[in-house]
Amino acid sequence: MAIHNETGKWGEELAALYLTRLGYNIMERNWRSGHREIDLIALDPDKYTIVFVEVKTRSSDALAQPEDAVDHDKIKNLGIAASHYVTVNDLTNRLRFDIVSVIGHNAQDAVIRHTADAFNPGLG
């Protein structure tokens, strides 16, 4: 596995642990709709809001903030995948799109930033 893939998997695991500690219930990891993928799908601590989470992991934020990598095309693809997830599971819950950024090399020095309601892909 390429180093960037290993880093991404590590960041997703750390993000899932972080959200779980905050009271979120991780429902899905790496959920796919065709070639589109949603990193994490979680139930908010309010027990009603479904949260689609994009995780961005970087060893450093010296050049750019990890969340800046969530561009228009990524938002569009996340929206399409989320719409498919909602349809397949016949959901009527409130929906939200969050970004969790993980910066660092190991769990001890990692900085985790959670941006709730980071974007709206314009579903429906």
MODELLER restraints for C-alpha pairs under 7 A, 6 or more apart:
rsr = mdl.restraints
at = mdl.atoms
rsr.add(forms.Gaussian(group=physical.xy_distance, feature=features.Distance(at['CA:7:A'], at['CA:57:A']), mean=6.77, stdev=0.5))
rsr.add(forms.Gaussian(group=physical.xy_distance, feature=features.Distance(at['CA:8:A'], at['CA:57:A']), mean=5.68, stdev=0.5))
rsr.add(forms.Gaussian(group=physical.xy_distance, feature=features.Distance(at['CA:11:A'], at['CA:57:A']), mean=5.34, stdev=0.5))
rsr.add(forms.Gaussian(group=physical.xy_distance, feature=features.Distance(at['CA:11:A'], at['CA:102:A']), mean=5.80, stdev=0.5))
rsr.add(forms.Gaussian(group=physical.xy_distance, feature=features.Distance(at['CA:12:A'], at['CA:55:A']), mean=6.05, stdev=0.5))
rsr.add(forms.Gaussian(group=physical.xy_distance, feature=features.Distance(at['CA:15:A'], at['CA:100:A']), mean=6.50, stdev=0.5))
rsr.add(forms.Gaussian(group=physical.xy_distance, feature=features.Distance(at['CA:16:A'], at['CA:26:A']), mean=6.91, stdev=0.5))
rsr.add(forms.Gaussian(group=physical.xy_distance, feature=features.Distance(at['CA:20:A'], at['CA:26:A']), mean=6.97, stdev=0.5))
rsr.add(forms.Gaussian(group=physical.xy_distance, feature=features.Distance(at['CA:23:A'], at['CA:45:A']), mean=5.13, stdev=0.5))
rsr.add(forms.Gaussian(group=physical.xy_distance, feature=features.Distance(at['CA:24:A'], at['CA:42:A']), mean=6.15, stdev=0.5))
rsr.add(forms.Gaussian(group=physical.xy_distance, feature=features.Distance(at['CA:24:A'], at['CA:43:A']), mean=5.56, stdev=0.5))
rsr.add(forms.Gaussian(group=physical.xy_distance, feature=features.Distance(at['CA:24:A'], at['CA:44:A']), mean=4.94, stdev=0.5))
rsr.add(forms.Gaussian(group=physical.xy_distance, feature=features.Distance(at['CA:24:A'], at['CA:45:A']), mean=5.09, stdev=0.5))
rsr.add(forms.Gaussian(group=physical.xy_distance, feature=features.Distance(at['CA:25:A'], at['CA:42:A']), mean=5.33, stdev=0.5))
rsr.add(forms.Gaussian(group=physical.xy_distance, feature=features.Distance(at['CA:25:A'], at['CA:43:A']), mean=5.01, stdev=0.5))
rsr.add(forms.Gaussian(group=physical.xy_distance, feature=features.Distance(at['CA:25:A'], at['CA:44:A']), mean=6.81, stdev=0.5))
rsr.add(forms.Gaussian(group=physical.xy_distance, feature=features.Distance(at['CA:26:A'], at['CA:40:A']), mean=6.98, stdev=0.5))
rsr.add(forms.Gaussian(group=physical.xy_distance, feature=features.Distance(at['CA:26:A'], at['CA:41:A']), mean=6.10, stdev=0.5))
rsr.add(forms.Gaussian(group=physical.xy_distance, feature=features.Distance(at['CA:26:A'], at['CA:42:A']), mean=4.31, stdev=0.5))
rsr.add(forms.Gaussian(group=physical.xy_distance, feature=features.Distance(at['CA:26:A'], at['CA:43:A']), mean=6.48, stdev=0.5))
rsr.add(forms.Gaussian(group=physical.xy_distance, feature=features.Distance(at['CA:27:A'], at['CA:41:A']), mean=5.55, stdev=0.5))
rsr.add(forms.Gaussian(group=physical.xy_distance, feature=features.Distance(at['CA:27:A'], at['CA:42:A']), mean=5.11, stdev=0.5))
rsr.add(forms.Gaussian(group=physical.xy_distance, feature=features.Distance(at['CA:27:A'], at['CA:43:A']), mean=6.82, stdev=0.5))
rsr.add(forms.Gaussian(group=physical.xy_distance, feature=features.Distance(at['CA:28:A'], at['CA:40:A']), mean=5.71, stdev=0.5))
rsr.add(forms.Gaussian(group=physical.xy_distance, feature=features.Distance(at['CA:28:A'], at['CA:41:A']), mean=4.99, stdev=0.5))
rsr.add(forms.Gaussian(group=physical.xy_distance, feature=features.Distance(at['CA:28:A'], at['CA:42:A']), mean=6.89, stdev=0.5))
rsr.add(forms.Gaussian(group=physical.xy_distance, feature=features.Distance(at['CA:29:A'], at['CA:39:A']), mean=5.61, stdev=0.5))
rsr.add(forms.Gaussian(group=physical.xy_distance, feature=features.Distance(at['CA:29:A'], at['CA:40:A']), mean=4.68, stdev=0.5))
rsr.add(forms.Gaussian(group=physical.xy_distance, feature=features.Distance(at['CA:29:A'], at['CA:41:A']), mean=6.51, stdev=0.5))
rsr.add(forms.Gaussian(group=physical.xy_distance, feature=features.Distance(at['CA:30:A'], at['CA:37:A']), mean=5.92, stdev=0.5))
rsr.add(forms.Gaussian(group=physical.xy_distance, feature=features.Distance(at['CA:30:A'], at['CA:38:A']), mean=5.42, stdev=0.5))
rsr.add(forms.Gaussian(group=physical.xy_distance, feature=features.Distance(at['CA:30:A'], at['CA:39:A']), mean=4.47, stdev=0.5))
rsr.add(forms.Gaussian(group=physical.xy_distance, feature=features.Distance(at['CA:30:A'], at['CA:40:A']), mean=6.11, stdev=0.5))
rsr.add(forms.Gaussian(group=physical.xy_distance, feature=features.Distance(at['CA:31:A'], at['CA:37:A']), mean=5.53, stdev=0.5))
rsr.add(forms.Gaussian(group=physical.xy_distance, feature=features.Distance(at['CA:31:A'], at['CA:38:A']), mean=5.22, stdev=0.5))
rsr.add(forms.Gaussian(group=physical.xy_distance, feature=features.Distance(at['CA:31:A'], at['CA:39:A']), mean=6.62, stdev=0.5))
rsr.add(forms.Gaussian(group=physical.xy_distance, feature=features.Distance(at['CA:32:A'], at['CA:38:A']), mean=6.48, stdev=0.5))
rsr.add(forms.Gaussian(group=physical.xy_distance, feature=features.Distance(at['CA:33:A'], at['CA:81:A']), mean=5.52, stdev=0.5))
rsr.add(forms.Gaussian(group=physical.xy_distance, feature=features.Distance(at['CA:36:A'], at['CA:77:A']), mean=6.32, stdev=0.5))
rsr.add(forms.Gaussian(group=physical.xy_distance, feature=features.Distance(at['CA:36:A'], at['CA:81:A']), mean=6.12, stdev=0.5))
rsr.add(forms.Gaussian(group=physical.xy_distance, feature=features.Distance(at['CA:37:A'], at['CA:81:A']), mean=6.86, stdev=0.5))
rsr.add(forms.Gaussian(group=physical.xy_distance, feature=features.Distance(at['CA:38:A'], at['CA:52:A']), mean=6.83, stdev=0.5))
rsr.add(forms.Gaussian(group=physical.xy_distance, feature=features.Distance(at['CA:38:A'], at['CA:53:A']), mean=6.88, stdev=0.5))
rsr.add(forms.Gaussian(group=physical.xy_distance, feature=features.Distance(at['CA:38:A'], at['CA:54:A']), mean=6.60, stdev=0.5))
rsr.add(forms.Gaussian(group=physical.xy_distance, feature=features.Distance(at['CA:38:A'], at['CA:78:A']), mean=6.52, stdev=0.5))
rsr.add(forms.Gaussian(group=physical.xy_distance, feature=features.Distance(at['CA:39:A'], at['CA:53:A']), mean=6.08, stdev=0.5))
rsr.add(forms.Gaussian(group=physical.xy_distance, feature=features.Distance(at['CA:39:A'], at['CA:54:A']), mean=5.53, stdev=0.5))
rsr.add(forms.Gaussian(group=physical.xy_distance, feature=features.Distance(at['CA:39:A'], at['CA:55:A']), mean=6.31, stdev=0.5))
rsr.add(forms.Gaussian(group=physical.xy_distance, feature=features.Distance(at['CA:40:A'], at['CA:52:A']), mean=6.11, stdev=0.5))
rsr.add(forms.Gaussian(group=physical.xy_distance, feature=features.Distance(at['CA:40:A'], at['CA:53:A']), mean=4.99, stdev=0.5))
rsr.add(forms.Gaussian(group=physical.xy_distance, feature=features.Distance(at['CA:40:A'], at['CA:54:A']), mean=6.79, stdev=0.5))
rsr.add(forms.Gaussian(group=physical.xy_distance, feature=features.Distance(at['CA:41:A'], at['CA:51:A']), mean=5.67, stdev=0.5))
rsr.add(forms.Gaussian(group=physical.xy_distance, feature=features.Distance(at['CA:41:A'], at['CA:52:A']), mean=4.73, stdev=0.5))
rsr.add(forms.Gaussian(group=physical.xy_distance, feature=features.Distance(at['CA:41:A'], at['CA:53:A']), mean=6.01, stdev=0.5))
rsr.add(forms.Gaussian(group=physical.xy_distance, feature=features.Distance(at['CA:42:A'], at['CA:50:A']), mean=5.85, stdev=0.5))
rsr.add(forms.Gaussian(group=physical.xy_distance, feature=features.Distance(at['CA:42:A'], at['CA:51:A']), mean=5.09, stdev=0.5))
rsr.add(forms.Gaussian(group=physical.xy_distance, feature=features.Distance(at['CA:42:A'], at['CA:52:A']), mean=6.61, stdev=0.5))
rsr.add(forms.Gaussian(group=physical.xy_distance, feature=features.Distance(at['CA:43:A'], at['CA:49:A']), mean=5.92, stdev=0.5))
rsr.add(forms.Gaussian(group=physical.xy_distance, feature=features.Distance(at['CA:43:A'], at['CA:50:A']), mean=4.83, stdev=0.5))
rsr.add(forms.Gaussian(group=physical.xy_distance, feature=features.Distance(at['CA:43:A'], at['CA:51:A']), mean=6.04, stdev=0.5))
rsr.add(forms.Gaussian(group=physical.xy_distance, feature=features.Distance(at['CA:44:A'], at['CA:50:A']), mean=6.19, stdev=0.5))
rsr.add(forms.Gaussian(group=physical.xy_distance, feature=features.Distance(at['CA:44:A'], at['CA:51:A']), mean=6.43, stdev=0.5))
rsr.add(forms.Gaussian(group=physical.xy_distance, feature=features.Distance(at['CA:48:A'], at['CA:93:A']), mean=5.83, stdev=0.5))
rsr.add(forms.Gaussian(group=physical.xy_distance, feature=features.Distance(at['CA:48:A'], at['CA:94:A']), mean=6.49, stdev=0.5))
rsr.add(forms.Gaussian(group=physical.xy_distance, feature=features.Distance(at['CA:49:A'], at['CA:93:A']), mean=5.71, stdev=0.5))
rsr.add(forms.Gaussian(group=physical.xy_distance, feature=features.Distance(at['CA:49:A'], at['CA:94:A']), mean=4.64, stdev=0.5))
rsr.add(forms.Gaussian(group=physical.xy_distance, feature=features.Distance(at['CA:49:A'], at['CA:95:A']), mean=5.54, stdev=0.5))
rsr.add(forms.Gaussian(group=physical.xy_distance, feature=features.Distance(at['CA:49:A'], at['CA:96:A']), mean=6.92, stdev=0.5))
rsr.add(forms.Gaussian(group=physical.xy_distance, feature=features.Distance(at['CA:50:A'], at['CA:93:A']), mean=6.37, stdev=0.5))
rsr.add(forms.Gaussian(group=physical.xy_distance, feature=features.Distance(at['CA:50:A'], at['CA:94:A']), mean=6.19, stdev=0.5))
rsr.add(forms.Gaussian(group=physical.xy_distance, feature=features.Distance(at['CA:50:A'], at['CA:95:A']), mean=4.97, stdev=0.5))
rsr.add(forms.Gaussian(group=physical.xy_distance, feature=features.Distance(at['CA:50:A'], at['CA:96:A']), mean=6.30, stdev=0.5))
rsr.add(forms.Gaussian(group=physical.xy_distance, feature=features.Distance(at['CA:51:A'], at['CA:95:A']), mean=5.97, stdev=0.5))
rsr.add(forms.Gaussian(group=physical.xy_distance, feature=features.Distance(at['CA:51:A'], at['CA:96:A']), mean=4.80, stdev=0.5))
rsr.add(forms.Gaussian(group=physical.xy_distance, feature=features.Distance(at['CA:51:A'], at['CA:97:A']), mean=5.68, stdev=0.5))
rsr.add(forms.Gaussian(group=physical.xy_distance, feature=features.Distance(at['CA:51:A'], at['CA:98:A']), mean=6.72, stdev=0.5))
rsr.add(forms.Gaussian(group=physical.xy_distance, feature=features.Distance(at['CA:52:A'], at['CA:96:A']), mean=6.25, stdev=0.5))
rsr.add(forms.Gaussian(group=physical.xy_distance, feature=features.Distance(at['CA:52:A'], at['CA:97:A']), mean=4.89, stdev=0.5))
rsr.add(forms.Gaussian(group=physical.xy_distance, feature=features.Distance(at['CA:52:A'], at['CA:98:A']), mean=6.22, stdev=0.5))
rsr.add(forms.Gaussian(group=physical.xy_distance, feature=features.Distance(at['CA:53:A'], at['CA:97:A']), mean=5.96, stdev=0.5))
rsr.add(forms.Gaussian(group=physical.xy_distance, feature=features.Distance(at['CA:53:A'], at['CA:98:A']), mean=4.85, stdev=0.5))
rsr.add(forms.Gaussian(group=physical.xy_distance, feature=features.Distance(at['CA:53:A'], at['CA:99:A']), mean=5.54, stdev=0.5))
rsr.add(forms.Gaussian(group=physical.xy_distance, feature=features.Distance(at['CA:53:A'], at['CA:100:A']), mean=6.89, stdev=0.5))
rsr.add(forms.Gaussian(group=physical.xy_distance, feature=features.Distance(at['CA:54:A'], at['CA:98:A']), mean=6.37, stdev=0.5))
rsr.add(forms.Gaussian(group=physical.xy_distance, feature=features.Distance(at['CA:54:A'], at['CA:99:A']), mean=4.86, stdev=0.5))
rsr.add(forms.Gaussian(group=physical.xy_distance, feature=features.Distance(at['CA:54:A'], at['CA:100:A']), mean=6.33, stdev=0.5))
rsr.add(forms.Gaussian(group=physical.xy_distance, feature=features.Distance(at['CA:55:A'], at['CA:99:A']), mean=5.83, stdev=0.5))
rsr.add(forms.Gaussian(group=physical.xy_distance, feature=features.Distance(at['CA:55:A'], at['CA:100:A']), mean=4.86, stdev=0.5))
rsr.add(forms.Gaussian(group=physical.xy_distance, feature=features.Distance(at['CA:55:A'], at['CA:101:A']), mean=5.83, stdev=0.5))
rsr.add(forms.Gaussian(group=physical.xy_distance, feature=features.Distance(at['CA:56:A'], at['CA:66:A']), mean=5.51, stdev=0.5))
rsr.add(forms.Gaussian(group=physical.xy_distance, feature=features.Distance(at['CA:56:A'], at['CA:67:A']), mean=6.32, stdev=0.5))
rsr.add(forms.Gaussian(group=physical.xy_distance, feature=features.Distance(at['CA:56:A'], at['CA:100:A']), mean=6.37, stdev=0.5))
rsr.add(forms.Gaussian(group=physical.xy_distance, feature=features.Distance(at['CA:56:A'], at['CA:101:A']), mean=4.83, stdev=0.5))
rsr.add(forms.Gaussian(group=physical.xy_distance, feature=features.Distance(at['CA:56:A'], at['CA:102:A']), mean=6.22, stdev=0.5))
rsr.add(forms.Gaussian(group=physical.xy_distance, feature=features.Distance(at['CA:57:A'], at['CA:66:A']), mean=6.50, stdev=0.5))
rsr.add(forms.Gaussian(group=physical.xy_distance, feature=features.Distance(at['CA:57:A'], at['CA:101:A']), mean=5.81, stdev=0.5))
rsr.add(forms.Gaussian(group=physical.xy_distance, feature=features.Distance(at['CA:57:A'], at['CA:102:A']), mean=4.64, stdev=0.5))
rsr.add(forms.Gaussian(group=physical.xy_distance, feature=features.Distance(at['CA:57:A'], at['CA:103:A']), mean=5.83, stdev=0.5))
rsr.add(forms.Gaussian(group=physical.xy_distance, feature=features.Distance(at['CA:58:A'], at['CA:66:A']), mean=6.38, stdev=0.5))
rsr.add(forms.Gaussian(group=physical.xy_distance, feature=features.Distance(at['CA:58:A'], at['CA:102:A']), mean=6.38, stdev=0.5))
rsr.add(forms.Gaussian(group=physical.xy_distance, feature=features.Distance(at['CA:58:A'], at['CA:103:A']), mean=4.96, stdev=0.5))
rsr.add(forms.Gaussian(group=physical.xy_distance, feature=features.Distance(at['CA:58:A'], at['CA:104:A']), mean=6.51, stdev=0.5))
rsr.add(forms.Gaussian(group=physical.xy_distance, feature=features.Distance(at['CA:59:A'], at['CA:103:A']), mean=5.34, stdev=0.5))
rsr.add(forms.Gaussian(group=physical.xy_distance, feature=features.Distance(at['CA:59:A'], at['CA:104:A']), mean=4.49, stdev=0.5))
rsr.add(forms.Gaussian(group=physical.xy_distance, feature=features.Distance(at['CA:59:A'], at['CA:105:A']), mean=5.57, stdev=0.5))
rsr.add(forms.Gaussian(group=physical.xy_distance, feature=features.Distance(at['CA:60:A'], at['CA:103:A']), mean=5.72, stdev=0.5))
rsr.add(forms.Gaussian(group=physical.xy_distance, feature=features.Distance(at['CA:60:A'], at['CA:104:A']), mean=6.04, stdev=0.5))
rsr.add(forms.Gaussian(group=physical.xy_distance, feature=features.Distance(at['CA:61:A'], at['CA:103:A']), mean=6.82, stdev=0.5))
rsr.add(forms.Gaussian(group=physical.xy_distance, feature=features.Distance(at['CA:66:A'], at['CA:101:A']), mean=6.01, stdev=0.5))
rsr.add(forms.Gaussian(group=physical.xy_distance, feature=features.Distance(at['CA:67:A'], at['CA:99:A']), mean=6.79, stdev=0.5))
rsr.add(forms.Gaussian(group=physical.xy_distance, feature=features.Distance(at['CA:67:A'], at['CA:101:A']), mean=6.29, stdev=0.5))
rsr.add(forms.Gaussian(group=physical.xy_distance, feature=features.Distance(at['CA:75:A'], at['CA:121:A']), mean=5.77, stdev=0.5))
rsr.add(forms.Gaussian(group=physical.xy_distance, feature=features.Distance(at['CA:76:A'], at['CA:121:A']), mean=5.90, stdev=0.5))
rsr.add(forms.Gaussian(group=physical.xy_distance, feature=features.Distance(at['CA:79:A'], at['CA:121:A']), mean=5.16, stdev=0.5))
rsr.add(forms.Gaussian(group=physical.xy_distance, feature=features.Distance(at['CA:79:A'], at['CA:123:A']), mean=6.40, stdev=0.5))
rsr.add(forms.Gaussian(group=physical.xy_distance, feature=features.Distance(at['CA:83:A'], at['CA:123:A']), mean=6.82, stdev=0.5))
rsr.add(forms.Gaussian(group=physical.xy_distance, feature=features.Distance(at['CA:96:A'], at['CA:117:A']), mean=5.65, stdev=0.5))
rsr.add(forms.Gaussian(group=physical.xy_distance, feature=features.Distance(at['CA:97:A'], at['CA:116:A']), mean=6.93, stdev=0.5))
rsr.add(forms.Gaussian(group=physical.xy_distance, feature=features.Distance(at['CA:97:A'], at['CA:117:A']), mean=5.18, stdev=0.5))
rsr.add(forms.Gaussian(group=physical.xy_distance, feature=features.Distance(at['CA:97:A'], at['CA:118:A']), mean=5.97, stdev=0.5))
rsr.add(forms.Gaussian(group=physical.xy_distance, feature=features.Distance(at['CA:97:A'], at['CA:119:A']), mean=5.99, stdev=0.5))
rsr.add(forms.Gaussian(group=physical.xy_distance, feature=features.Distance(at['CA:97:A'], at['CA:120:A']), mean=6.70, stdev=0.5))
rsr.add(forms.Gaussian(group=physical.xy_distance, feature=features.Distance(at['CA:98:A'], at['CA:115:A']), mean=5.61, stdev=0.5))
rsr.add(forms.Gaussian(group=physical.xy_distance, feature=features.Distance(at['CA:98:A'], at['CA:116:A']), mean=4.61, stdev=0.5))
rsr.add(forms.Gaussian(group=physical.xy_distance, feature=features.Distance(at['CA:98:A'], at['CA:117:A']), mean=5.13, stdev=0.5))
rsr.add(forms.Gaussian(group=physical.xy_distance, feature=features.Distance(at['CA:98:A'], at['CA:118:A']), mean=5.06, stdev=0.5))
rsr.add(forms.Gaussian(group=physical.xy_distance, feature=features.Distance(at['CA:99:A'], at['CA:114:A']), mean=5.95, stdev=0.5))
rsr.add(forms.Gaussian(group=physical.xy_distance, feature=features.Distance(at['CA:99:A'], at['CA:115:A']), mean=5.19, stdev=0.5))
rsr.add(forms.Gaussian(group=physical.xy_distance, feature=features.Distance(at['CA:99:A'], at['CA:116:A']), mean=6.70, stdev=0.5))
rsr.add(forms.Gaussian(group=physical.xy_distance, feature=features.Distance(at['CA:99:A'], at['CA:118:A']), mean=6.19, stdev=0.5))
rsr.add(forms.Gaussian(group=physical.xy_distance, feature=features.Distance(at['CA:100:A'], at['CA:112:A']), mean=6.85, stdev=0.5))
rsr.add(forms.Gaussian(group=physical.xy_distance, feature=features.Distance(at['CA:100:A'], at['CA:113:A']), mean=5.60, stdev=0.5))
rsr.add(forms.Gaussian(group=physical.xy_distance, feature=features.Distance(at['CA:100:A'], at['CA:114:A']), mean=4.49, stdev=0.5))
rsr.add(forms.Gaussian(group=physical.xy_distance, feature=features.Distance(at['CA:100:A'], at['CA:115:A']), mean=6.26, stdev=0.5))
rsr.add(forms.Gaussian(group=physical.xy_distance, feature=features.Distance(at['CA:101:A'], at['CA:112:A']), mean=5.59, stdev=0.5))
rsr.add(forms.Gaussian(group=physical.xy_distance, feature=features.Distance(at['CA:101:A'], at['CA:113:A']), mean=5.07, stdev=0.5))
rsr.add(forms.Gaussian(group=physical.xy_distance, feature=features.Distance(at['CA:101:A'], at['CA:114:A']), mean=6.50, stdev=0.5))
rsr.add(forms.Gaussian(group=physical.xy_distance, feature=features.Distance(at['CA:102:A'], at['CA:110:A']), mean=6.45, stdev=0.5))
rsr.add(forms.Gaussian(group=physical.xy_distance, feature=features.Distance(at['CA:102:A'], at['CA:111:A']), mean=5.75, stdev=0.5))
rsr.add(forms.Gaussian(group=physical.xy_distance, feature=features.Distance(at['CA:102:A'], at['CA:112:A']), mean=4.68, stdev=0.5))
rsr.add(forms.Gaussian(group=physical.xy_distance, feature=features.Distance(at['CA:102:A'], at['CA:113:A']), mean=6.66, stdev=0.5))
rsr.add(forms.Gaussian(group=physical.xy_distance, feature=features.Distance(at['CA:103:A'], at['CA:110:A']), mean=5.40, stdev=0.5))
rsr.add(forms.Gaussian(group=physical.xy_distance, feature=features.Distance(at['CA:103:A'], at['CA:111:A']), mean=5.12, stdev=0.5))
rsr.add(forms.Gaussian(group=physical.xy_distance, feature=features.Distance(at['CA:103:A'], at['CA:112:A']), mean=6.53, stdev=0.5))
rsr.add(forms.Gaussian(group=physical.xy_distance, feature=features.Distance(at['CA:104:A'], at['CA:110:A']), mean=4.41, stdev=0.5))
rsr.add(forms.Gaussian(group=physical.xy_distance, feature=features.Distance(at['CA:104:A'], at['CA:111:A']), mean=6.43, stdev=0.5))
